[in-house]
Amino acid sequence: MLSNWSESLPEPVAEIPESSDAPTFAAGGVNRPPRASYVPPHLRNPHQSAFVAPEALQGREPAPRIIKTGHIPKGSSSSYDSFEPQGEARKGSALGALPRATQAGAGTRPWPPTDSSARAVNRRDSVAVDANSGRSGRNAISDRRGRRDREGDPFLKDETSEAMFSQENTGINFDAYEDIPVETSGDNVPPPANTFGEIDLGPALNANIQRCKYVKPTPVQKHAIPISLAGRDLMACAQTGSGKTAAFCFPIIAGLIHNSMRGRPRGGRKAFPLALILSPTRELSCQIHDEAKKFAYQTGIRVVVAYGGAPVHHQLRELERGVDILVATPGRLSDLLERARLSLSMVRYLALDEADRMLDMGFEPQIRRIVEQMDMPPVGERQTMLFSATFPKEIQVILESHFMIYDM
Ligand SMILES: Nc1ncnc2c1ncn2[C@@H]1O[C@H](COP(=O)(O)OP(=O)(O)OP(=O)(O)O)[C@@H](O)[C@H]1O
């Protein structure tokens, strides 16, 4: 009999960097790399219990997980929900205005948060926008409703095999996480949230959290979500399997739902994502894409994935159909930018997952170009979340001094 869930996993298969001669797969769930082949590194030793800090296994005090927060945004909170597109993005019709979500059970809590830590975007050209006003806003809502009707149910396969989706069978003992200290730095760090109910994520996202059967936030979620919702940049060190995906997806999705995005061109050949999630491998990108689709279910937010080693034309078609959140590997993203089929000028959220691995895999030049030299809004005009399983000093120095990534 198996004593550990991880013993039932198939032998790990080496991950394939996108530069390899791997078999090709199409995006959007068609011919994807088989999910069973991806085993997170922490589960690869079947004799270690998953999700326990390695120090704890050696009888030592677990080292604190580190979360660094960016500067407290300055200025008035009213500019938080405004966004004026620049350059080419000014053209065309509006996409984005969703009705302001009324928080079920949250009563009168305003959005954006009006406390001192609320993000003030301070965009030079930004203007306040009423999400419910204007013709384009109504069109955008009906567009999104239509889109919802056509949306496949990302929970379907889980519902048909309930066991696959139950928390017990993820092999995660989240209670073991409770004791892991989390160290946060930065001024006036927003307090952690011990329950999802304490966080203002909106009814649609809350419903999806329930569908996912997440009962309470993991430690990285407890700390990172309130920090990001307050509009602060964030750098978090958390091991793989700690729930990072939700930690960056929830604030992005909540932010996109609550904030109006006017003036985004539609129907053209160039895509203008509002959020970009960079991850090192196609396996991880597909995993994030699958999770993000569940979190964004019935919100009207469209999540697209682009990764190397697969024919680009299918991914281009997916992008042409519209994209709010783009999950991408750095190589394929650079390719799409070079083909001028993608603009980063509307990106308000940038998340980098497994940053240490991206640097280890030699993606530094691409990331530098994507972040610094393309049309992405600069630090202060977008929100950045960086997650890494390890944070050796060298990586912190590289990230802080060489990349214009944070508002630190
Ligand atoms: N709050 C939660 N409650 C229950 N399960 C959760 C919670 N957050 C995440 N999970 C589940 O835990 C598993 C690991 O989470 P996730 O994939 O987000 O971790 P990760 O840190 O991003 O790992 P990786 O780097 O391997 O992608 C997933 O199956 C996810 O659905």
PDBQT file of the ligand as one rigid body, heavy atoms in Angstrom, charges set to zero:
ROOT
HETATM    1  N1  LIG A 501      -5.745  27.935  -0.589  1.00  0.00    +0.000 N 
HETATM    2  C1  LIG A 501      -5.683  26.724  -1.121  1.00  0.00    +0.000 A 
HETATM    3  N2  LIG A 501      -6.404  25.719  -0.596  1.00  0.00    +0.000 NA
HETATM    4  C2  LIG A 501      -6.360  24.474  -1.147  1.00  0.00    +0.000 A 
HETATM    5  N3  LIG A 501      -5.631  24.140  -2.225  1.00  0.00    +0.000 NA
HETATM    6  C3  LIG A 501      -4.881  25.105  -2.776  1.00  0.00    +0.000 A 
HETATM    7  C4  LIG A 501      -4.875  26.451  -2.270  1.00  0.00    +0.000 A 
HETATM    8  N4  LIG A 501      -4.046  27.185  -3.043  1.00  0.00    +0.000 NA
HETATM    9  C5  LIG A 501      -3.564  26.362  -3.985  1.00  0.00    +0.000 A 
HETATM   10  N5  LIG A 501      -4.058  25.111  -3.830  1.00  0.00    +0.000 N 
HETATM   11  C6  LIG A 501      -3.757  23.923  -4.648  1.00  0.00    +0.000 C 
HETATM   12  O1  LIG A 501      -2.447  23.539  -4.317  1.00  0.00    +0.000 OA
HETATM   13  C7  LIG A 501      -1.764  23.029  -5.459  1.00  0.00    +0.000 C 
HETATM   14  C8  LIG A 501      -0.450  23.766  -5.636  1.00  0.00    +0.000 C 
HETATM   15  O2  LIG A 501      -0.721  25.129  -5.852  1.00  0.00    +0.000 OA
HETATM   16  P1  LIG A 501       0.038  25.942  -6.995  1.00  0.00    +0.000 P 
HETATM   17  O3  LIG A 501       0.149  25.132  -8.235  1.00  0.00    +0.000 OA
HETATM   18  O4  LIG A 501      -0.586  27.264  -7.063  1.00  0.00    +0.000 OA
HETATM   19  O5  LIG A 501       1.435  26.064  -6.316  1.00  0.00    +0.000 OA
HETATM   20  P2  LIG A 501       2.662  26.769  -6.922  1.00  0.00    +0.000 P 
HETATM   21  O6  LIG A 501       3.382  27.324  -5.773  1.00  0.00    +0.000 OA
HETATM   22  O7  LIG A 501       2.290  27.683  -8.031  1.00  0.00    +0.000 OA
HETATM   23  O8  LIG A 501       3.430  25.505  -7.500  1.00  0.00    +0.000 OA
HETATM   24  P3  LIG A 501       4.186  25.355  -8.873  1.00  0.00    +0.000 P 
HETATM   25  O9  LIG A 501       5.385  26.245  -8.771  1.00  0.00    +0.000 OA
HETATM   26  O10 LIG A 501       4.510  23.896  -8.947  1.00  0.00    +0.000 OA
HETATM   27  O11 LIG A 501       3.218  25.764  -9.945  1.00  0.00    +0.000 OA
HETATM   28  C9  LIG A 501      -2.720  23.181  -6.628  1.00  0.00    +0.000 C 
HETATM   29  O12 LIG A 501      -3.363  21.938  -6.810  1.00  0.00    +0.000 OA
HETATM   30  C10 LIG A 501      -3.718  24.200  -6.133  1.00  0.00    +0.000 C 
HETATM   31  O13 LIG A 501      -4.993  24.033  -6.734  1.00  0.00    +0.000 OA
ENDROOT
TORSDOF 0
